[in-house]
Amino acid sequence: MTYCSSSEVDLPAITAADVQRAFAELKLPAGALAIQPPDGLTLVNFKTNFYTTSTTPISTSLTLLGQQVTLEATPASFAWNFGDGQSTSTTEPGAPYPDLTITHSYLRKGDYLPSLSTTYTGRYRIATGPWQTIPGTVTIDGPGQPLRAVEAQPKLVGY
C-alpha cells in the first residue's frame, strides 16, 4: 500500500466560474445608509446629506473542491435611490457633515424611502497563492429608510 502526502494528491483545478459562483453566494451585508439631518426628518428644498460607513473589504475563507480559498469583497460603487424617483450612482461613499459630497433636495413635502445598493468587486487566492480578480460583481440592495420632508415657515420675532 502506498501513501501520498496531501501535496502529492492531484486536486481538481478551481476555475474562475467556481470562484464566481462562490462569490455570488456569499452573504454580503447591505451598506449602512446614513442620512443627515438625522431622525428621519428633512426640509423641502434643503440639501439632505447621504453617506455610508460600509467601505471596509470583507474577507472570508472557505473550502472549494478540497482546497482552501480566501475571498475578499470590496464595496466599489453605490447606487443612491432617494425615494422620489431620483437616483444617482457613485464610486465614493459620501461623507458626514460638513463634507456634503452626496446630497439631494426634496422638492415636495411628503414621506420617502431612500435606499442604498452596494456593488462589490472581489478577489481571491487559493491557499497562499497570488491574489486574482473575481470576474463580475455582486450588488446588494439595502432596505428603504423612512424620511419625511417638511416645509418650514420663517417667522420674524422682535427683540
VODOBA-327115 format. One record per residue (C-alpha): x negated, y negated, z negated; chain; residue in one letter. Coordinates in nm, 4 decimals, padded with zeros to 6 digits. Each point is the difference from the previous one (the first is absolute). Example, Ala and Ser with C-alpha at 12.3 -4.5 7.8 and 13.67 -1.06 7.14 Angstrom:
2
lumba x = -01.2300; y = 00.4500; z = -00.7800; c = A; r = A
lumba x = -00.1370; y = -00.3440; z = 00.0660; c = A; r = S
END
This chain:
159
lumba x = 00.0000; y = 00.0000; z = 00.0000; c = A; r = M
lumba x = -00.1368; y = -00.3429; z = 00.0968; c = A; r = T
lumba x = 00.0781; y = -00.3178; z = -00.1906; c = A; r = Y
lumba x = -00.0102; y = -00.3452; z = 00.1578; c = A; r = C
lumba x = -00.0461; y = -00.3278; z = -00.1804; c = A; r = S
lumba x = 00.2691; y = -00.2602; z = 00.0621; c = A; r = S
lumba x = -00.2390; y = -00.1912; z = 00.2256; c = A; r = S
lumba x = -00.0313; y = 00.3047; z = 00.2244; c = A; r = E
lumba x = 00.3755; y = 00.0510; z = 00.0444; c = A; r = V
lumba x = 00.1395; y = -00.1461; z = 00.3201; c = A; r = D
lumba x = 00.2824; y = -00.2349; z = -00.0996; c = A; r = L
lumba x = 00.2466; y = -00.1218; z = 00.2600; c = A; r = P
lumba x = -00.0810; y = -00.3382; z = 00.1492; c = A; r = A
lumba x = 00.2085; y = -00.2871; z = -00.1330; c = A; r = I
lumba x = 00.1394; y = -00.2024; z = 00.2898; c = A; r = T
lumba x = 00.0992; y = -00.3660; z = 00.0133; c = A; r = A
lumba x = 00.3616; y = 00.1195; z = 00.0315; c = A; r = A
lumba x = -00.0330; y = 00.1977; z = -00.3274; c = A; r = D
lumba x = -00.1300; y = -00.3091; z = -00.1802; c = A; r = V
lumba x = 00.2584; y = -00.2280; z = 00.1609; c = A; r = Q
lumba x = 00.2802; y = 00.2318; z = -00.1142; c = A; r = R
lumba x = -00.1368; y = 00.0070; z = -00.3580; c = A; r = A
lumba x = -00.0338; y = -00.3814; z = 00.0049; c = A; r = F
lumba x = 00.3617; y = -00.0420; z = 00.1165; c = A; r = A
lumba x = 00.1185; y = 00.2263; z = -00.2854; c = A; r = E
lumba x = -00.1792; y = -00.1949; z = -00.2760; c = A; r = L
lumba x = 00.2295; y = -00.1572; z = -00.2580; c = A; r = K
lumba x = -00.1257; y = -00.3542; z = 00.0541; c = A; r = L
lumba x = 00.1566; y = -00.2755; z = -00.2091; c = A; r = P
lumba x = 00.2052; y = -00.2866; z = 00.1360; c = A; r = A
lumba x = -00.1802; y = -00.3317; z = -00.0362; c = A; r = G
lumba x = 00.0983; y = -00.2058; z = -00.3038; c = A; r = A
lumba x = 00.1836; y = -00.3106; z = 00.1223; c = A; r = L
lumba x = -00.0528; y = -00.3162; z = -00.2053; c = A; r = A
lumba x = 00.2147; y = -00.3092; z = 00.0574; c = A; r = I
lumba x = -00.0557; y = -00.3521; z = -00.1341; c = A; r = Q
lumba x = 00.1881; y = -00.1707; z = -00.1523; c = A; r = P
lumba x = 00.0649; y = 00.3050; z = -00.2212; c = A; r = P
lumba x = 00.3189; y = 00.1361; z = -00.1555; c = A; r = D
lumba x = 00.1854; y = 00.0513; z = 00.3291; c = A; r = G
lumba x = 00.0854; y = -00.3661; z = 00.0555; c = A; r = L
lumba x = -00.1240; y = -00.2500; z = 00.2599; c = A; r = T
lumba x = 00.1202; y = -00.3232; z = 00.1587; c = A; r = L
lumba x = 00.1380; y = -00.0607; z = 00.3478; c = A; r = V
lumba x = -00.2610; y = -00.1707; z = 00.2249; c = A; r = N
lumba x = -00.2764; y = 00.0807; z = -00.2514; c = A; r = F
lumba x = -00.3136; y = 00.1957; z = 00.0897; c = A; r = K
lumba x = 00.0483; y = 00.3315; z = -00.1757; c = A; r = T
lumba x = -00.3314; y = 00.1823; z = -00.0463; c = A; r = N
lumba x = -00.0442; y = 00.3720; z = 00.0732; c = A; r = F
lumba x = -00.2966; y = 00.2252; z = -00.0745; c = A; r = Y
lumba x = -00.0998; y = 00.3505; z = -00.1038; c = A; r = T
lumba x = -00.2590; y = 00.1248; z = -00.2446; c = A; r = T
lumba x = -00.0045; y = 00.3429; z = 00.1691; c = A; r = S
lumba x = -00.3306; y = -00.0322; z = 00.1821; c = A; r = T
lumba x = -00.2241; y = 00.2665; z = -00.1521; c = A; r = T
lumba x = -00.0845; y = 00.3122; z = 00.2031; c = A; r = P
lumba x = 00.1532; y = 00.3216; z = -00.1325; c = A; r = I
lumba x = -00.2161; y = 00.3103; z = -00.0003; c = A; r = S
lumba x = 00.1053; y = 00.3612; z = -00.0494; c = A; r = T
lumba x = -00.1639; y = 00.3373; z = 00.0450; c = A; r = S
lumba x = 00.1721; y = 00.3100; z = 00.1307; c = A; r = L
lumba x = -00.0751; y = 00.3373; z = 00.1505; c = A; r = T
lumba x = 00.0588; y = 00.0377; z = 00.3728; c = A; r = L
lumba x = -00.0642; y = 00.3370; z = 00.1643; c = A; r = L
lumba x = -00.2051; y = 00.1046; z = -00.3028; c = A; r = G
lumba x = -00.2202; y = -00.3111; z = 00.0035; c = A; r = Q
lumba x = -00.0211; y = -00.2995; z = -00.2319; c = A; r = Q
lumba x = 00.1177; y = -00.3162; z = 00.1812; c = A; r = V
lumba x = 00.0099; y = -00.3533; z = -00.1380; c = A; r = T
lumba x = 00.2592; y = -00.2353; z = 00.1500; c = A; r = L
lumba x = -00.0104; y = -00.3753; z = -00.0513; c = A; r = E
lumba x = 00.2975; y = -00.2225; z = 00.0876; c = A; r = A
lumba x = -00.0547; y = -00.3757; z = 00.0230; c = A; r = T
lumba x = 00.2782; y = -00.2613; z = 00.0259; c = A; r = P
lumba x = -00.0804; y = -00.1635; z = 00.3348; c = A; r = A
lumba x = 00.3052; y = -00.2036; z = 00.0991; c = A; r = S
lumba x = 00.3221; y = -00.1259; z = -00.1499; c = A; r = F
lumba x = 00.3443; y = -00.0634; z = 00.1488; c = A; r = A
lumba x = 00.1933; y = -00.2582; z = -00.1999; c = A; r = W
lumba x = 00.3779; y = 00.0139; z = 00.0452; c = A; r = N
lumba x = 00.1526; y = -00.3093; z = -00.1602; c = A; r = F
lumba x = 00.3549; y = 00.1384; z = -00.0085; c = A; r = G
lumba x = 00.1541; y = -00.2744; z = 00.2143; c = A; r = D
lumba x = -00.0838; y = 00.1444; z = 00.3417; c = A; r = G
lumba x = -00.3498; y = -00.1511; z = -00.0003; c = A; r = Q
lumba x = -00.3231; y = 00.1971; z = -00.0405; c = A; r = S
lumba x = -00.3722; y = -00.0220; z = 00.0608; c = A; r = T
lumba x = -00.2970; y = 00.2371; z = 00.0069; c = A; r = S
lumba x = -00.3458; y = -00.0688; z = -00.1389; c = A; r = T
lumba x = -00.3259; y = 00.1750; z = -00.0742; c = A; r = T
lumba x = -00.0381; y = -00.2027; z = -00.3167; c = A; r = E
lumba x = 00.1857; y = 00.0751; z = -00.3244; c = A; r = P
lumba x = 00.0859; y = -00.3608; z = -00.0816; c = A; r = G
lumba x = -00.0966; y = -00.1606; z = -00.3295; c = A; r = A
lumba x = 00.1599; y = -00.1414; z = -00.3144; c = A; r = P
lumba x = 00.0605; y = -00.3712; z = -00.0456; c = A; r = Y
lumba x = -00.1697; y = -00.2368; z = 00.0776; c = A; r = P
lumba x = -00.1313; y = 00.1901; z = 00.3060; c = A; r = D
lumba x = 00.3191; y = -00.0017; z = 00.2058; c = A; r = L
lumba x = -00.1085; y = 00.2186; z = 00.2914; c = A; r = T
lumba x = 00.3278; y = 00.1853; z = 00.0674; c = A; r = I
lumba x = 00.3080; y = -00.2134; z = -00.0515; c = A; r = T
lumba x = 00.3562; y = -00.0144; z = 00.1214; c = A; r = H
lumba x = 00.2669; y = -00.2688; z = -00.0349; c = A; r = S
lumba x = 00.3605; y = 00.1136; z = -00.0304; c = A; r = Y
lumba x = 00.2300; y = -00.2324; z = 00.1938; c = A; r = L
lumba x = 00.3248; y = 00.0956; z = -00.1748; c = A; r = R
lumba x = 00.0984; y = 00.0831; z = -00.3519; c = A; r = K
lumba x = 00.0807; y = 00.3633; z = -00.0571; c = A; r = G
lumba x = -00.1194; y = 00.3389; z = -00.1188; c = A; r = D
lumba x = -00.2865; y = 00.1667; z = 00.1867; c = A; r = Y
lumba x = -00.1975; y = 00.3254; z = -00.0227; c = A; r = L
lumba x = -00.3565; y = -00.0689; z = 00.1166; c = A; r = P
lumba x = -00.2223; y = 00.3065; z = 00.0330; c = A; r = S
lumba x = -00.3536; y = 00.1019; z = 00.0878; c = A; r = L
lumba x = -00.1196; y = 00.2821; z = 00.2252; c = A; r = S
lumba x = -00.3643; y = 00.1021; z = -00.0396; c = A; r = T
lumba x = -00.1940; y = 00.1682; z = 00.2799; c = A; r = T
lumba x = -00.2934; y = 00.2150; z = -00.1056; c = A; r = Y
lumba x = -00.3026; y = 00.1013; z = 00.2053; c = A; r = T
lumba x = -00.2085; y = 00.2924; z = -00.1116; c = A; r = G
lumba x = -00.3283; y = 00.1749; z = 00.0024; c = A; r = R
lumba x = -00.1103; y = 00.3434; z = -00.1143; c = A; r = Y
lumba x = -00.2986; y = 00.2150; z = -00.0657; c = A; r = R
lumba x = -00.0454; y = 00.3722; z = -00.0293; c = A; r = I
lumba x = -00.1919; y = 00.0958; z = -00.3157; c = A; r = A
lumba x = -00.2878; y = -00.2515; z = -00.0186; c = A; r = T
lumba x = -00.0148; y = -00.0591; z = 00.3745; c = A; r = G
lumba x = 00.0208; y = -00.3389; z = 00.1731; c = A; r = P
lumba x = 00.3165; y = -00.2102; z = -00.0111; c = A; r = W
lumba x = 00.2148; y = 00.0192; z = 00.3137; c = A; r = Q
lumba x = 00.2988; y = -00.2082; z = 00.1086; c = A; r = T
lumba x = 00.3435; y = 00.1601; z = -00.0140; c = A; r = I
lumba x = 00.1887; y = -00.0636; z = 00.3253; c = A; r = P
lumba x = 00.3220; y = -00.1978; z = -00.0414; c = A; r = G
lumba x = 00.1550; y = -00.1758; z = -00.2962; c = A; r = T
lumba x = 00.2686; y = 00.0597; z = -00.2623; c = A; r = V
lumba x = 00.2579; y = -00.2673; z = -00.0885; c = A; r = T
lumba x = 00.1815; y = 00.0010; z = -00.3330; c = A; r = I
lumba x = 00.3122; y = -00.2171; z = -00.0292; c = A; r = D
lumba x = 00.0534; y = -00.1608; z = -00.3382; c = A; r = G
lumba x = 00.3390; y = -00.0633; z = -00.1604; c = A; r = P
lumba x = 00.1795; y = -00.3329; z = 00.0296; c = A; r = G
lumba x = -00.0431; y = -00.2402; z = -00.2881; c = A; r = Q
lumba x = 00.3015; y = -00.2167; z = -00.0950; c = A; r = P
lumba x = -00.0544; y = -00.3714; z = 00.0626; c = A; r = L
lumba x = 00.2550; y = -00.2803; z = -00.0254; c = A; r = R
lumba x = -00.0518; y = -00.3301; z = 00.1836; c = A; r = A
lumba x = 00.1831; y = -00.2907; z = -00.1643; c = A; r = V
lumba x = 00.0361; y = -00.3682; z = 00.0801; c = A; r = E
lumba x = -00.1273; y = -00.2602; z = -00.2406; c = A; r = A
lumba x = 00.1573; y = -00.3430; z = -00.0368; c = A; r = Q
lumba x = -00.2300; y = -00.2875; z = -00.0992; c = A; r = P
lumba x = 00.1284; y = -00.2246; z = -00.2767; c = A; r = K
lumba x = -00.1283; y = -00.3416; z = -00.0994; c = A; r = L
lumba x = -00.0259; y = -00.0518; z = -00.3699; c = A; r = V
lumba x = -00.0644; y = -00.3254; z = -00.1846; c = A; r = G
lumba x = -00.2753; y = -00.0613; z = -00.2504; c = A; r = Y
END
